[in-house]
Amino acid sequence: MSMFSCGRFQLDLSRPWVMGIVNVTPDSFSDGGQHDTLVHAVAHAEKLLKEGADILDIGGESTRPGAAAVPVEEEIRRVIPVIQALSSLNVPLSIDTRKPEVMRAAIDAGVDLVNDISALEGLGAIDLLAKSAVGICLMHKQGDPQTMQVAPSYQNVVEEVTHYLSKRIELAQASAISANRIVADPGFGFGKSLEHNIALFQSIDKMGTLLGVPLLIGVSRKKMLGEITGQELRERMLGSVIAAVLAVQKGASIVRVHDVRETVDALKLWKVLK
């Protein structure tokens, strides 16, 4: 039985966990501006919990392709009141950030997990996490959000992503971050073409075995689904749910999604009918 040590919580990963997305941003690709006030963000988080979310992932900076960076002070201003408002709920809270200063403020405010698209490459990030008890999601990306989708290139995307994540996991463990506090994310859409994303998805089970840590998969409403189905952003819910179930079937421990209720229902059906 795999247990994930995540701040205040020990998560039993013998079943899949659904992470609901709470974007406190004006410009996120799917729901930018919808929850960018404290009242709206908290209401959305509570709605996701009622729909069955196991974890809430709170983000104050869009990392969609082409997104502009947000100053540290502004990102903190966006997310910390939301974390404080939700910290009394009995649910793991995640901060989606790549900035060590935001990580520190969020940990002080009560988050249980740091979801970092930069895999703790920020100055001081590893030391900060080593001194805490929170979980960490290490993600692979090629380039930065502003330019990462211009011309992503790999010799072998599965080998290169796996190698990078393996090295980041080794470095974290060498810095006293225990393996049971680490999950890894291949980073779908973060410096990857459709071909790269498909190859990575088909290798979820292989990567999980090679890395030796649980995998978090986030493909919800992403461009790759639109490229496969021909559907625009608002019509990708069905594709997102199917992809989440397929990811779990291939060994994913956590799926990060916008459409929580539909994903939870689909996973219930999968569990009984598989």
Beta strands, then each sheet from edge to edge (+ up, - down):
strand 1: 3-6
strand 2: 9-12
strand 3: 17-23
strand 4: 55-59
strand 5: 93-96
strand 6: 113-116
strand 7: 135-139
strand 8: 182-185
strand 9: 216-217
strand 10: 254-257
sheet 1: 1+ 2-
sheet 2: 8+ 7+ 6+ 5+ 4+ 3+ 10+ 9+
end
